[in-house]
Amino acid sequence: MTPAELASVVLAAAHAVFEQRGLDRAALPASTVVERPRNPEHGDYASTLALQLSKKVGVPPRELATALADELGRAAGVKSVEIAGPGFLNIRLDAAAAGQLARLIVEAGAEYGRSDRLAGEKINLEFVSANPTGPVHIGGVRWAAVGDALSRLLRATGADVGTEYYFNDAGSQIDRFARSLLAAAKGEPAPEDGYGGAYIAEIATAVQARRPEVRSLDDDAAQEVFRVEGVALMFDEIRSSLRDFGVEFDTYFNEKDLHDRGELDLALNRLRAQGHLYESEGATWLRTTDFGDDKDRVLRKSNGEWTYFAADCAYYLDKRERGFERVVIMLGADHHGYIGRMKAMAACFGDDPERNLEILIGQLVNLLRDGAPMRMSKRAGTVITLEDLVEAIGVDAARYALARYSSDSPIDIDIELWTRATRDNPVYYVQYVAARTAGVARNAAEVGLVPGDADAFRPELLDHEKENELLKALAEFPAVVATAAELREPHRVARYLEESVAASYHRFYDNCRVLPLGDEEVTDLHRARLWLNNATRTVIANGLHLLGVSAPERM
């Protein structure tokens, strides 16, 4: 029995009690929840429904709890119900009801953990969006791991999600990039405000190989060639490195397209129609202070040039025009100041900034070698890149390490820890369970132990304390996934896999033998435990998949 199924049983018992006592059934909730008590000795699950309903119907909470306990105790699968404190219900399931979960998980396979909790929500999720002036640095890599995991979680809970990468291929940083490439091609040092690093020389060489005529052009014409070709090459490199990291986007959106299609003028006209624009000192301003921003923002300068914020406005409007009800943007630690102006901008368009726009801020990441932060990349010259991280610890460890912590907390990634084949390496600890469960299933098949038909499964035999503990851990998975999606916190999945599933499985494995010894006859208990072993494999694999991490069959 899953927690959701038990919650339905509890609610059905409440309906029966209300009918028996003539209480107003309109006071009953449409649904309820059951939770695992902090102390396992208090039972398998707990419910506060009596406490929630007591005031509404004018019945003392313990009296109502007693009636609920009597009714619930007669339900199939419920072993006992105890009343604690002012009216808590502590519920114990019988072994058969608890053990059925193993069959349900195995039969559900990759679908176990999925729900329709966020069905109907259409979400645009933008992350990474590094400028095409250099490789993806480690801060962007964090968003690659967290953003991709979040997109998987949102889809697993029923949301319609479009992932997006925004290429800032217009503006002054692109001009500096082009001048840097031109300087490298001429063997000159980078401009004072330009970009350095070996990658600049590599791209300059690649542009000359692709467009050899660039050597004979004057500086202005050559710079334009380096701008167009250099940005294209950088695009390709960024997309390739993210693809190798397991991250693909549904849409790669170019800022330049906003300018070329006249969408900045469209946004300006929309904001003017809403009555939030004014002219001052020859410039066009958006009155964002009306919606809590610390100052009004310039959209078009007195010389006619657009500001970056104007492009932000046009891009937000473009997303909303494409039908996305919620726009989620992931930004780096240095972008806290953007939140107020972006929220105000959404309000200026007539949107609800709390409903239609969501901005997540990620904190810094340090890569440690020998206990000291790494500061310089071999190739980028100034920052640690995606390739540096993957080279140091591998894709699986990198993705797991970056998604394992709340994104609003700075993290240190210790190369020695994350490459260690020991239990203190979190990704190894979890993947080891994936491999061990697969190994148990292989070894079982070699000795003729197979799960058998579901009808022959004897869940009531799974009555050992450690079996029950593991079953309860596996039962939590759908709720963990839903909560992680709703709170935008993929790290909840990683911590659950480590602290609940992997830890419980190791205790189960140490205390409950799955395989028969020597010439020992295969029994129904062996088969039941194999179902539980395979259910654990399913949950571990499903959880790791949500993080974009592999579930190896061998290690």
N, C-alpha and C positions, 0 to 999 in steps of 0.2 A: 504494500500500500504506500503510495507516494504521499508527501505532505499535502498536496492539493486534494487528493482523494480523501484523506482523513479530514481535512477542513470541510469538505462537502458533507461528510458523515456527521461532524459536529453541528453543522448548520441544520442538517435534517433533524437531528435530535432536538435542537432548539425549536424548530417548527412544531414538532410533536408536543413538546412541553407547553408551548404557547396555546396550542389548540386544546390540550387537556385542561388548562387553567383559564381558558377564555381570555387570554391576554391579547392585546392589539398586535397582530402580526405585521402591521405596517412599521413597527419599531425594529423589526429584524433587518439586518443588513443584507445586501444582495450577495455578499460573499464574506468570508472570514479567513483568518490565517491561523496556523498552528506553528509553534516555534520549538526548537530544541532547547530544553532547560539547560542552564549553565552547569548544574550538577547532574550528571547522568543518573545518580541514584534516585532522582526525583521522577524518573520515567523517561519514556522515549520522546514524548512531545508534551507541550503545555499550551493551554488556551486561556485567554482572558475574557472570553465572550460574556460570561456571567457578570463580570465587573463592568463591561461596556454597556450592558442592557439594563442593569439594576435600576438606575435613576429614571430611565425612560419609562419603565413599566411599574415603578413603585414597589418593587419586591426586594427585600434585603439580599445582598450579593451572595451570602453563603446559602441562603434558602434557595435561591435560583440555581446556584452551583450544584446543590444537592439534587435538585430535580433533573438538571442536565446530566449529572453523573449517573443517576439511575437509568435514564433513557439511553445514554451513550454506552453504558456497560452491557446493554443487550444487543449492541450492533455487532455484526459479523466482523471478525478480525480484531476486535478490541478485547484485550485480556483483562484490563482493570482500569478504573478511574479513581483517583484520589483527590480530595479537596485540600488545598493548602492555603494558609493565610486568610485573607478576607474573602477569597472566592476563586482562587486559581484552580484550574483543572489540570492535573498531571495524569497523562494518558500513557498506558503501556499497551503495545500491540502483541498479539500472539505471534509465535515464530512463523507460522504459515503466512500470515498477512504481511509481516515484515520481509520475509524471504522472497515473496512474489516479485519484489522489486527487481531482483537479479534477472528474472525472465523478461520483465518489461523492458529493462535497459538493453539487453542483448538483442531482443526482437526489434526495438526501435533503432538500434545502430546509430548512424550519424545524426538521426533526428532527435535523439535524446538530448534534452536541454533546450531545444528550440521552443518558442512560444509565439503567441500573437499579441503579446503585451503592448507593443508599439505599432500594431497594425493600423494602417490609415495615415501614418505620419510620413510625409515626403520631406526628406532631409538632404540638404547639400552639405557635404563635409569637405572642407578645404584644409589641406595640411601640407607641410614642407614648404612649398612655394618659395624656394630659395632663388635669389637673383641669378640669372644665367651669366654670371661673371666669374664663376669659379666652381669647383667641386662642392658637393653637399658636405657641409661641416657637421660636427658631432651634435650640435644643437638641432639641426635639421633632421639628423638621423633619429634622434629621440622621437620627433614627431612622426617620422616614417613608421617606426615600430608601433607607437601608441595610436596614431591615426588609423593605420591599417587594421590593428586589433579592434579599435572602436567601430570601424565600418563593419567588421565581421560580427561583432556583438549586436549592433543595431539591426543588421539583416537577420540575425538569428532570433531576434525578438519581433520580427514582422515588419519593421520599417522599410520603406522604399528609399534607398540611399543612393545618391550619386556622389562619387568621390572626385575631387578636382584639384588640379595643380595649376597655380596661377603664375605664369612666366612674366616677370616685369621686364619686358623687352622694349620698353620705351623710357625715355628720360635720360638724365645726366649720367647715371651710372653706366649706361650702355655706351655713351660717348667716351667716358674714361676707359672703358674696356677696349674699345676700338683703338684709341690712342696708345694704349699699352701694347696691343698686338703690333701696331705699326712700329712702335719703338723697338720692340723685340726683333722684328723682321729686319730692321736697319742696324741691329747690333748696338742700339743705344739703351741707356738705363730707362727704367720705367718713369713716366711722368710723376711729379711730386704727389699728385692726387690719384695716381693710377694703381694698377694691380701688379703684384709681383708673384714670384713662385715659378717653379719649373714648368707648370702647366701652361703658362702664358707663352713661353717659347715653343712648347709642343704644338699648341694651337696655331701659332703664327706660321710654323713650318708646314702644318697640314693645310692651312689656307693657301700658301704659296704653291703647294703641290697640286691643289685642286684648281687654283686660278693663277697659273704662272705669269699671266700678263700683268698681274698686280705690281710686279717689280718695275715696270716701265711707266706706271701712272704717277701723276703728281700726288702730293701728300693728301689733298682733299679727296680726290677720287680713290686713292688707295685706302684711305681710312674708311670710306664707305664700303668698299669691298670687304675689308677686315671686319667691319661691323656686321654686315649681312652674313658672311660665311662663318665668322667666329661665333656669333650667337647660335647659328644653326648647329655647328659642331659641339658647342657647349650643351645645347638642348639634348642632342643625341647622347652625349656622355652622361648627363644627369639621368636621363630616362633609362639608359643601359645599367648604370650602377644601382638605381632603385629597383629595376627588374631583377637584377642579380640578388638583391636583398629581399626579394619576394613581394615587392610592392608595385602594383600596377594601378593606374588611375583610369576612371571611366572617361574623364575629360582633361585634356591639357589646354588651358585657356591662355591665349596670348593677349597681354595688355594692349599691344599695338593694334589689335583688331578693334578694340573699343574706340580708338582714335580714328581708324580708317573707316569704320561704319557710322561714324557720327553719333555714337552712343553717349559721349560726354555732353553734347548739345541736347540730346534727348533728356538726360538726367537733369540738366540745368533747367530746361523748360518745365519739367515735371515739378521741380522744387519751386520754381517761380509761380506756377499755378497754385501751389499749396500756400503761397504767401510768405515764404521763409527766406527769400533772397533780398538783398539790398546792394546798392552801389555806394562805394566810398573810396575816395582818392584814386579813382579810375579803375578800381578792382571790383570784382563781383564776390560778395560774401554770403555765407550761409549762417543764419542766426541760430546756431546750435545752443547758445546760452538759454534759449527759451525752454530747452529740455535737459538742463543740468550740466552742460559742458562748461568748462572754466573760461572759455573765450570763444568768440565767433571764429569761423574758419574761412579762409580765402579759397575760392574755387578757381577763379581766373584772375591772373595778375594784371596789373595795369598795362603791361607790355603785350597782353594777349595770350601769354603762355598759360597752359593748364597746370594746376598743382597736382601732387600725388593724391591728395584727398579727393579731388574731382574724379580721378579715375576710380578711387574706392567707391564713391557714390554711384558711378555708372555701372561698376561691376556688381555691386549689391543689387541695383535695380535689375540688371540683366538676369541675375539668379532668380529673383522673385518673378520676373516675367516668364521665366522658363518653368514656372509652376512649383518651385520649392517653397514650402510653407515655413520651414525653419532653415536658416542659414547658420551653420556652425563653422567658425573659423578658429584654427589653432595658430597661436602666435608665440614668439619667443619671449624670454624674460625681460627684454628691453622694450617691450611693447605695451606695458601697463597703461601708458598714457593714451593709447588708442581706444581703450574701452569706452571712455566717456564720450568721445567725439563720434565713435561709430554707433553707439546706442542713440545719441541725439540725432544723428543722420537718419537712422531708421524711423525715428519718430517724426522727423521732418517730411518723410515720404508718406506719412499717415499710418505707418505700421505700429504694432505693439512691440517695443524693443525687448520686452521680457519673453515674448512668445516667438517672435519672428527672427531674432538675432541672438546668437549665443557665441561668446568669445572665451576660449580657453587659453590660459597662459602656462607655458612650460618653463621650468627652471633649468639652471645650467647643469651640464654634465662634465665631469673630469675623468679622463682616462689615466689611471695610475700605473706606473711601472716602477718596481722596487720602492713602492711607497710614496713616490713623488709624481706630481702631475706632469703629463706629457704636454708640451706647449707647441711644438713645431712639427709640421708634417714634412715628410721627405719631398712631397710633390707640391703641396699648396704653399708651403713656406711659412705660413702664419697661423694656421688653425689645423686641428685634427679633423680628418675627413672620414666619410663613410668607409672608404677603402682601408684606411688605417685601422679602424675599429674591427672590421671583418678580418683583416690580415692577422690582427692580434688575438682574437678569441673565436672567430667563426660566426656564421650567420645565425645559427640557432641560439648560441649563448648571447650574442649581441641583441637579438630581438627580445629574448626573455629578460635579459638584464635591464633593458630600457623600458619594458612594459611592466616590470615587477614592482615599480615604485609609483606612488602618487605623482602625477606629472607636475604638481605645484611644489614639489620638494626637490632641492638640488641632490644630485647623486654622484658618487664616486664609483667607477668601475675598475676594480683591481684585476689586472691582467692575470696575475698568478692565481687568484681565486677562481676566476671564470674559465680557466683552462685546466683546472685540477679535476682528476677523475676520482673524486671522493664525495662523501655525502654532504660536506659543508659547501659544495658548489650547488646552488639551488637548481639550476637546469639539469645537471647530472643526476641529482637526487630524484627529480620527477621523471626524467627520461629513463632512468634505471628501472623504475616501476613499469613503465611501458614495455621495456625490453624483457623484464622478468615475467610479466603476465603472458607475453607472447611465448617466452621460453617454456613456461609451465604448460601452455596449451600444446606446444609441439611435443614436449616430453610425454604428455598425457596420451596423445595420439599414438605415439610409439609403443606404449604398453597396452593399447586397446581401450583406453579410457576416453570416451566421447560424451558430450553433454546429453545426447539422446533427445527424443522428442519432448516438446514443451509439456505435453500431457503426462509424461512420465517423471517430470521434475518434482522432487519432494521438498518444497520450500520449508516445511515444518522442521526439517532436520537441521536447518541453520539456526540452532539455538545457543551456540557458544557466545560468550560475552564479546569476543573479538569479532565474530561474524556480525553480531548485531551492531557493533560500533562501526564497522565498515559499511554496512547497509545504510545506516543513518547518514554517514558521510556522503555516500553516493546519492542519496535522496535529496541532498541539499543543492545539487548541481543546477537544476532549472531555476531556482530562486537566485542563486549566485549570478547566473548569466543575466537574468532580468534586471537585477539590482545594478550590476556592473554597467549595463547598457543605459539604464535610466540616469545613473549618476555620472556617466562618462568616465568610468574608472576601471579600465582593463586590469589594473593591478590586483583587483579583488579575485579575479580568476586564477592568477598565478599563486597568490597566497593560499587560496582554497586548495589548489592542487597539491601544494607542498604540505600545508599544515593539517588538512583534513584527509584527503584521499591517500597521498603517498604515506603519510605517517600511520594511518589506520591500516593500510594494506601491509606494511612491514610488520605490524603487530599481529595481524591475521596470519601472515605467512609463517611467522615464528611459532605460532601457537596452534594452528589448524592445518594439518597436513592434507594437501590436495591429492598427491599421487600415492598409490598403494606401495608399500614396502616389499621388496623381494617378490615372493610368490603369493603375496597377500591378494585375496579376491577383491575385485572391483565391486564396490558397494554403492547404494544410492547416495550415501553421504559423500563419497568421493565425487560422484556426478554433480551433486548439489553444490559442492565447493568449487567445482570447475565452472559452473554457471556464474558463481560469484566472482571467481577470478576473471572470467571473460567480461563480466559487467564492468569490473574495474578497468580493464583494458579499454573498453569503449569510452568510459568517462574521461580517462587520462588522454586518450587520443582526441576526443572531441574538444576538451579543454585546451590542449596544446594547439590544435588547429585554429581555435579562436585567437590565439596569440601569434599565429603564423610560424609555429615551431613544429618540427617533425616529431613523430612518436615512433622511434626506431624499434624494430623487432629484435635486433641484436646489438650488443654494445661490447 
